[in-house]
Amino acid sequence: MADAVIESTDAELDARLARYLGLGYSRERALGQLLLARFPVEALRTRFPDLPDAAFALTLPPAVTPPTLRAPRPHELIRAAATDTSAVSAAAHLTHEQAEAGEGVSFHYVPLIQCSFPHADPGTALGFTRKNGWLELTLGTTRPEGGLPYGVPARLLTIYCTSEAIRARSPEIYLGKTVHEFLRRLDVPITRGDRGSLRTYANQLLRLIHCTLTIDENLRDASGRTGLHIRQALFAEEARLWWDADRAVGDGSSLILSQVLFHSILERSAPLSTQAIKALRKSPMDLDVYAWLVHRLFHLSKPSTVSWAQLSEQFGHSYQELRFFRRFFSDSLKRVMRVYPDANLKVADHGLLLLPSRPHVTPRARLPRP
């Protein structure tokens, strides 16, 4: 049995090493990632005989040092997806000072801003679909008995994974202490027990790891021809989770985002204020409205009207009557406006009139050179 465990560990180590080298990591960086994943040092020495003893010291490199969530420098995002306008526009949100000081900038995956997770537990449902104009998002699960991700924890964990993927430019996301630090920065109470936050977030993390995403986007070219772009991805293609007391996610835990999702995150993520997320973290609707408003207003160059029916289709999760949704959405919008007072909009009988506004994360006229 012990020999089988050793063989399994060796196979996993070799597979992960091949993946890192395939992503273009240097041997030193690949070794650092494997050390953080807690592979045996002696096994690593046989694969890196050319590296000095000092390289095998278990230290956190700057790319993954917890407690500050550093926003990527603008030129890093541009290099990551030089041909994608959404990645470049995300970089334009950031000031040089914010990028250097890590001024509380987090990132969220744009398709999950446009069509979000369920607000409440969908129970035994095996799928969940939301629409927003030409985009449709369908969530599924590879473990039906586990359920779909939902609520505030699913959103905060996704924001954490997106932010870490962009910051480190790596599909491997470190959990355990790093997630706990992220939750502490948002003032999420760290509680134990069957209904404590540690158990809740561990459960939602498992739901995310088993989650599948299908994104259907209608297309139209300059000639008027229409089509459909379909992107399907697992949330994670691999995970290693260690359980501490009360089934909390322990030190040494990690997950690897699927390659499809990782590259899509680099291309299509939007910056948000971590302080605003902290202020709105008690309501999934508040988080959804805030992320949508920040992203939509940043790209808005002229007035645009969104009807209540359109908003209900995007955010309305199970409201049977439009008037009930409108009341709930309006209450949420008031809380969002407290953290984003520069949002320029008008509430009307027919819907929301959105007007060009100052970005919530301050832009810089000229990006610093790499």
MOMO-V182101 format. One record per helix or strand of 2 or more residues. SS is the DSSP state (a for helix, b for strand). FROM is the first residue (numbers start at 0). TO is the last residue. Records with the same first field share a line. If there is no record, write none. Layout:
SS=FROM-TO / FROM-TO
//
This chain:
a=1-21 / 26-35 / 40-46 / 52-55 / 61-63 / 73-79 / 84-91 / 95-100 / 109-113 / 150-167 / 176-184 / 196-208 / 244-246 / 258-266 / 273-279 / 283-297 / 307-314 / 321-338
b=104-108 / 126-131 / 134-140 / 171-173 / 210-219 / 225-233 / 235-239 / 253-256 / 268-272 / 303-306 / 344-347 / 350-353
//
